[in-house]
Amino acid sequence: MANCTSEIRFCAVPYDITAPAFYFDDEEEYNEQYDAARAKRGTEEYEIQWIDGPELYREVWAAGPSGQSHLSDYFEFVETEDDHDLMVWVALAQNDSGTFNRFNREAMDSANYCASFDTMKNVAYDKRDHSDIETLKQYFDADSYVRTMECDGAWETTVAGETITIEP
C-alpha cells in the first residue's frame, strides 16, 4: 500500500463559515486551492478532515499531529515509509505522548522506542484502564508490568486490522 497517496481524500474546511470548503488528494492540489482561496477571500485557516483512503493511512493521520501545518510532513511520510513501518509508527504513537508530535522516522528508530519505559508504561496503563475487572484497576502495578514486558521482550497491538508485534 505504500506510495498510494493518490487513494487519499481530504477536505479542507475553513474556519471562516462564509468561505467554501475544498477537497484535495495530495499536497500540490491542497496548495493550489489554498493559494486560490487565500487570494480570493483571504482565507488562511482550515480544519483538515479525513474523507477516504486506505485504513492504514487514516490511522497514521489520526495518530499524528493532524492539522494543515503538518500536511507536507504527512504526505512525505506515507509516501516514503513502507506499510510495516507505518503500522509500527501508529502503534507507538498511540501508546506514547510527546515523541510522535511529528511525522518522522526518527521517532521509530530503535534507540528511541525499543524498551522505552514511558512507551511501555502507557501500554500498561492502557491495559489497566480498559480492563473489566475493577480490582485489577485498583491494584494494578504498571511499573512492575512494564518491567515484565521488558523482560518478556514484546507487546502486540492492532493497526489497520492487522496485529503487529513491537519488540524491544
GUBASE-670544 format. One record per residue (C-alpha): residue in three letters; x, y, z. Coordinates in steps of 0.001 Angstrom, whole numbers, padded with zeros to 6 digits, always signed. Layout:
# GUBASE-670544
ALAXYZ/...
This chain:
# GUBASE-670544
MET+000000+000000+000000/ALA+002957+002372+000437/ASN+003173+005136-002147/CYS-000586+005025-002789/THR-001337+008560-001715/SER-003487+009013-004817/GLU-006092+006966-002934/ILE-006272+009525-000121/ARG-009010+012177+000001/PHE-009177+015110+002417/CYS-011469+018078+002851/ALA-010209+021493+003964/VAL-012985+023175+005912/PRO-012354+026881+006537/TYR-012882+028341+009981/ASP-014490+031272+008163/ILE-018024+029917+007670/THR-018631+032189+004676/ALA-015770+030610+002709/PRO-016230+027366+000771/ALA-014506+024107+001673/PHE-012466+022193-000866/TYR-011376+018602-001438/PHE-007858+017515-002290/ASP-005866+014321-002842/ASP-002287+015493-002441/GLU-000146+018344-001197/GLU+000114+020027-004597/GLU-003650+020132-005046/TYR-004070+021458-001497/ASN-001520+024234-002095/GLU-003166+025290-005369/GLN-006622+025502-003841/TYR-005329+027092-000645/ASP-003491+029796-002614/ALA-006581+030469-004751/ALA-008830+030754-001677/ARG-006353+032989+000086/ALA-006046+035285-002941/LYS-009815+035446-003497/ARG-011152+035635+000071/GLY-008140+035932+002370/THR-008979+032582+003977/GLU-005955+031143+005739/GLU-007060+028675+008412/TYR-008632+025310+007717/GLU-009584+022231+009610/ILE-008336+019242+007640/GLN-010781+016330+007645/TRP-010032+012800+006512/ILE-012590+011724+003882/ASP-011407+008497+002275/GLY-008413+006264+001709/PRO-006730+003125+002983/GLU-007345+002407+006667/LEU-003622+002422+007462/TYR-003212+005944+006080/ARG-006250+007094+008080/GLU-004730+005651+011244/VAL-001413+007409+010547/TRP-003321+010694+010131/ALA-005389+010105+013290/ALA-002383+009147+015425/GLY-000229+012045+014332/PRO-000461+015806+014510/SER-003356+016209+012081/GLY-003545+019825+011021/GLN-002886+021918+007961/SER+000655+022757+009088/HIS+001514+019034+009091/LEU+000154+018099+005648/SER+003529+018262+003918/ASP+005144+016021+006532/TYR+002209+013601+006392/PHE+002309+013175+002620/GLU+006088+012774+002605/PHE+005908+010257+005452/VAL+003279+007978+003899/GLU+004983+008164+000508/THR+008434+007191+001794/GLU+007725+004593+004506/ASP+006591+001054+003834/ASP+003370-000320+005329/HIS+005068-002190+008161/ASP+006939+000904+009307/LEU+003738+002944+009132/MET+001980+000338+011289/VAL+004816+000426+013828/TRP+004688+004222+013884/VAL+000921+004173+014520/ALA+001242+001564+017276/LEU+003952+003553+019006/ALA+002199+006894+018527/GLN-000970+005514+020097/ASN+000974+004471+023190/ASP+003331+007390+023620/SER+002784+011063+024171/GLY+005218+013693+023008/THR+007622+011641+020904/PHE+005216+011377+017989/ASN+004308+015029+017625/ARG+005698+014934+014068/PHE+005504+012506+011194/ASN+009080+011297+011203/ARG+011178+008204+011018/GLU+013456+009216+013886/ALA+010687+008514+016382/MET+010703+004892+015245/ASP+014432+004283+015432/SER+015130+001513+017884/ALA+017250+003744+020087/ASN+014230+005952+020643/TYR+011458+003443+021284/CYS+012701-000063+021919/ALA+012409-000819+025606/SER+011244+002746+026166/PHE+009911+002727+029705/ASP+007458+005562+029027/THR+006018+003910+025906/MET+005616+000564+027622/LYS+004182+002245+030705/ASN+001490+003837+028540/VAL+000676+000378+027165/ALA+000448-000972+030720/TYR-001870+001823+031865/ASP-003996+001339+028771/LYS-004391-002359+029607/ARG-005322-001456+033173/ASP-007754+001294+032228/HIS-009588-000867+029699/SER-009934-003877+031971/ASP-013382-005054+033013/ILE-012064-006210+036371/GLU-012410-003406+038941/THR-009884-004947+041350/LEU-007292-005046+038571/LYS-007716-001321+038092/GLN-007296-000741+041816/TYR-004223-002907+042391/PHE-002511-002851+039014/ASP+001193-002020+039269/ALA+002030-000520+035888/ASP+005756-000198+036668/SER+006007-003898+037507/TYR+004076-004791+034358/VAL+006460-002692+032273/ARG+009468-004478+033767/THR+007800-007795+032882/MET+007160-006596+029317/GLU+010797-005515+029033/CYS+011924-008953+030209/ASP+009430-010828+028038/GLY+010547-008762+025113/ALA+007485-007784+023089/TRP+003942-006473+023018/GLU+001227-006737+020396/THR-001252-004234+019085/THR-003666-003943+016173/VAL-003247-001328+013441/ALA-005437-001148+010339/GLY-006921-004527+011218/GLU-003558-006289+011439/THR-001813-007455+014591/ILE+001811-006359+014830/THR+004441-007122+017441/ILE+006740-004469+018835/GLU+009962-005919+020166/PRO+012481-004143+022367/
